[in-house]
Amino acid sequence: MPRITIIETGLVSPQFRERHGSYPQMFQRMVATADSSVTCDVVSLANGETLPDPAALDAILITGSAAGVYDDVGWIAPLEAFVRTAHDKRIPTVGVCFGHQLIAQALGGTVRKSEKGWGIGRHVYRIAPDNGLLEGETIAVACSHQDQVITPPASARTILSSEFTPHAGLLYANGTTLSVQPHPEFTADHAGALCDLRRGLAPDSVVETAKASLTEPLDHATLGGVVTRFLVHGGS
C-alpha cells in the first residue's frame, strides 16, 4: 500500500489545534475514513523541516496555509520546484487550498487575492461532466480563502467551479496531479470556528450566512474519498 507524504505548509492556531488537530491530523482522519490501511508521513515546512526528494515518495498531499503563494516565504520556491519534479515524474500529488494554488502557480497558472473577498462556510460547486473522478452535478464542501486560481495552467482542466470560485478544482493532463480549493478534511465545527475568526475581516452578513450554511449537508466524505483513491491508486 502506498504511503502518503503530507507536506504541512501551515500551522493551526493553538486554541484550534487542541480541539481540531493539526492540518496533517485532519488529513490523516480524512484518509483513514476512506481507507484505514493507508499510512501517512508528515514533512512540516511550517516547522522548518526540509523537503525530501519527491522521486522517492509514493504520493504527496500539500495542505492549506495562512501564507499566500506570492508571499516572500523561503520555502515557497523550493516547494514549487518540488511540485514540478513530482509532476514530471508522475508522482501522485494533491493540493488543497494553499496547496491547490501553489500547484497552479508552480505549473504556470496565476494566483492572486480575489476582489470577491472571503469565501467561507459551505460552498456548492458544479462538477464537470465526464471528469473520471467525481460523479453527479454538484458537491458541497466547506472553504476558507481569499486567494484564488485566476488563470489555470494550460495543462489543467477545471473539474469543480462556482460563481465565487470559477477554478475550484483542477485535474492535470498528466493524470497524477489534482488540486481543490475547498477543504474535505474540515469538520463542520472547525469550518464554523474559522467563520468566527473572519469577523472584522469579512462583513458580518457574510460570516452569518457562512455559519448558517454549515447546518446543511456536506459532501466531505465524498471528496475525501476521491482524494484518497487518487493518491493511493496513482490517479487511475
N, C-alpha and C positions, 0 to 999 in steps of 0.2 A: 504494500500500500504506500503510495507517495506521501512524503512529509511536506506540509505547507509551512513555508517560512513567512512569518508575519513581520513586515517592516513597520515598526512603530514610529510614526512621524509627528505625533502629538501626545501630550500628557493630559489626562483627565484631572481636573482640579481636585485637591484632597477631599473636599466635602462631598463631591460627587463620586469619587473613586471608592470611598468607603462603602457607599450604598450600591453603586452600579458596576464597579470594577474598572480596570484599565481598558483601553481600546483592544489590546490583544486578548484580554479575558472575555470581552464581549464577543469578539470574533470566534474565540475558542468555543464558547457556548453555542454560537450560531452553527459552527461546523459540526459540533458534537450532536446537535439536534438533527442535522441532516444525515450524518454518518459517524456513528460512535467509534468506528475503527480508525479514523484518521488521526494522525499525530501532528501537532503544531510546534514549531520552534519560533522564538522571538529574537529579532535583532532590533534594538532600540536606538535609532538615530537620535531621538529626542533626549536620550540619556548619555550621548557621546560615544556609543558603540559604532564600529566601522562596518561598512558593507562587505559581505562575502563575495566571492566570485559567483555571479549568477549561473554560470555554466555548471556549477557543482550542485545546484539546487533542483529539487523536483518540481516545486511550484511556489509562486510568490504572491503575497497579498499585501497591498500597501494601504495603510489606514488613513483616517482623517487627521486633520491638524488645524490648530488656530492660525498657523502661518499661511501666507499666500504663496503661490508658486513663483511669483515675481519678486518676493522679498529677498533681501540680502542676507541669506542664511547659508552658512558654509557648506552644509551637506546637500543642498538642493542640486547644484550642478553635478556632483558625483552620483546622486540618485538618478538624474536624467540619463547620464551615461550608462548606469546600471540597467535602466529600463530599455535603452536602445540595444544593449548587448543581449538581454533576455529576449527581446522581441526578435532580433536577428537569429538567435539560436533556438527560437520557438519553445522557450520555457513557458509553461502556462502561467499567466500573470493576470491578476485582477486588481484594480484600484477602486477605492470607494471615497467619494467626496474629494478631499485634497488629492488622494491617490488617482482619482478619475481625471482631475485637472492636470496633475503632474505628468501622467502618461500622455495626455493630449499635447501638452507643451513640448515634451521630450521628442515626440514624433512629428512635430511640425504644425500643431494647431495653435490657436490663440485663446488665451485665458485672461479675463480681467474682472474687476468688480462690476457687477451689473447695476445699471441705473434703476432696475426694478426693486432694489433693496433686499431685505431679508426674506429668504424662503424658509419658513419654519412650520412645524406641525405636519399633519398628514397631507401629502400631495398625491394626486391621481395622475398617472402617466399613461399615454397611449402606447400600445405595443405595436411595433411594426410587423406586418404580416410576413409569414414565411422566413422568420429570422433564425430558426433552428434551435433556439434556446427556450424562449418563452411563448406559451400559448395564450390565447384569449385576446381580448381587445384592450383591456386596461389593467393596471396594477396600482395598488395604493400602498405607499411606503412613506415613513417619516423622513424629513430632511432638515438640515440646519446649515444654511450657507448664504453668503453674499456673492462670492465669486462664481463665475460660470465659464464653461467652454463656449466661446463665442463662435469660433470657426474650427470645426473638427479637422484633424489631419486628413489628407486626401485618401489615405488607406482605411479610413474608418467609416462604418455605416451606422447611422443613428437608429437605434432599436427601441429607445424609450424617449418620449417627448411630451411636453406640455406647453401651454401658452407661456407659463412663467419660465420654464426651463426647456428650450427647444432641443437641446442636445444632452438629455439626462442619462442616456445610456449609449455607449459606443462599443461596437464589435468590430475588431480589426480584421483585415483581409488575410492576415497570416493564419487565422483560425485559433490562435493560442493567446490572444490578448483581448480582455474585456474590461470595461470600466463603467461604473454607475455613480451618479451624483447623490441619490438618496442613501439612507443608512439601514440596510437589512439587519444589522447587528444590534440596533437600538431596541429597547423595550419602550412601550408607550410611556411608562413612568419617567424614563430618562429623557425621552423626547419632550415631555411636558416640563421637566426641570430646565431644559435648555430654552424653552419658550420664555420661562420666567427670567432667565438670565439675560434675555434680549430686551427686557423692559428698560426704557430710556434710550435704547438704540433703535428699536423698531417702534412704529406708532402703536399706542395701546390697543387700537382696534385690530391691528394685525396680530398682536400677541393673543388677544382674547379669542379671535377667530381660530388661530392655530391651536390653542389649548382645547377649544371645544371640538375641533376636528378629530382629536385623538381619542374621542369616545367612539368613533366609528371603526369598523373592522380594518385591520391592517394585514397586508399580504407579505409580512416579513419572512415568514417561514418559506413561502414560495420562492421569493428572490434569494433567500439564504441557501435554499436547496440548489438553485441554479448555479450560484457562485461556487458552492462546494463541489458539485459534479463537474463543473468546468475545470476547476483546479485539479481534481483527482483524476479525471479522465482525459486531461490534456486538450480540452476544448472539443473533443469528438462527441 
